[in-house]
Amino acid sequence: MIRKAGMEDAGAIAAFLEGHIETSMFLLGNLEAHGTDDRDHVHGTAFFLRETGEGITGVFGATNGGFLLCQLPGLTATEAQTYAHLLKGYTLSGMSGAAEQVQTVVEALPVRAEAWQMNAVQPLFRRAVGPGGDHAGVRRAEAADVPALVPWFRDLMAETGVQDPGDPDEVARARAARSVLAGRLWLLEDDGVPVAMAGINARAGSAVQLGSVWTPPEARRRGYARRVIAGMLAELAGEGVTRAMLFSASDGASEMYEGLGFERCGDYRVALLAQPVTLGNPA
């Protein structure tokens, strides 16, 4: 059975997703921050539950911002068609999650293959976070930093291919401002000048998911990315964080993360449309 969730289901949803946390951080973070009934915030999410007599066996989410998220172990093409029918009239921008599950849903959606600007499998990593660590020169970004961060976010999106529709500078400004306002972005300074950034794009309980890791090309190969990540994690450990996850966009980044103690734990898929599409009936 598949049904729409309400707030009375929040505890059971979280318990199920915890068992698959590496590929569930956006679902868990949105649930923790916005519950099941937020229809205003861009990350507010409608949750649909797959249940048997033993309880929840899968979770499907659709955010107000047009992104699909799922944790559906054993997902079949037939079941994916069910979600595609539920989404009629929904304006879709993209989807992310466990690689095979996302691809199965993407193939069920009434969207032309050429409409996807990105559909990439990226290695997934995790590591424990403990006390200690050097965070010298690392600080949380502040509102005054936003103008200088706009080109960093613009170039990060261009390099990774994760680009929202719209003017690149305006999209970058909005992303930078949201990250700073939420207290989710850290900067490394060298002689008082920011030289690298790192952030978190999801947080749930004692777990975080890293994102927005960036060093300008002219400042690379100096260990700045490693230092800003290490400093950020050291500060987060002091706030009770014990686990960190991330998905990597390049071989070079993967090597850096492994050098910081992250271990490969699976595959993650990011699928983004070139332009939002309002979904009709599945074929």
C-alpha positions, 0 to 999 in steps of 0.5 A: 500500500502507498499512502500520503504521510501526516505528522503522526508518521514523522517518528516512524519515517525517521526511524526507517530512513535512519536505517538507510541514512547515507542515501536519505539525508535530504529526506531526513533533513527536510523532515526534521526542519519542515515536517510533513505539511509545509507547503511554503518553504522550498524544501518543504516535502510531501511524503508518501509511504510504502507500507506492509503489515510490518510497517514502512518499507519505503519513502518517496518525497516531493519538495515544494521546490520541484525535487524528488527524493526517495528511499525505496529498497527493491523498487521495481519499474511497475512501482515507479509507474505508480509514483509517476501517476501520483506526480501528474501536475507536479513541476519537476526540476530534478531528483537525487538519491540512491543511484539505481532507485533514482534511475528507475523513477527517471525512466518511469517519468513522462520526460524526454531523455534529452530534457535532462541536463545532468544524470550522473552517478557519483561515489558516496562517502561517509566517516565518523566525526569525533572531537578534536581537530584543527580549525585555525583560520576557519570561520562561519560565513557571515552576511558581509561575505555574500557578495564575494561568494557569488562568483565562487558559487557561480563557478562551483555550479558551472564546474559540477554541472549542478545549475538551477535555471535562471541568471547564473549570478542571481542563482549563485547569490540566492544560494550563497545567501541561503547558506549563510543565513542558515549558518551552513557555510564555513570559510578558510582564511589565509592572512585574513582573506577567504581562500576556500569554502565548505558547507553542509546541505543537509542536517538531521540529528547528529548527522550532516551531509557536506556540500559547496566545497570549493577552492578558486582555481588560482588557490588550488593544490595548497591543501585549502579544501582539506583544511576548511573541511577539517575545520568545519567538522571540528566545529560541528563535532563540538555541536554534537555531530557524529557522522558525515556523508557526501557525494563526490563530483570528481576523481580528484575530490574523491581522493581528497575526501579519502585522505580526510578519512571518508570511506566509499559506501555506495553510489548516489545519482543526481538528475537535473532538468535543463528547465522545469517540466510540469508532468503529465500522464506517464506513457 
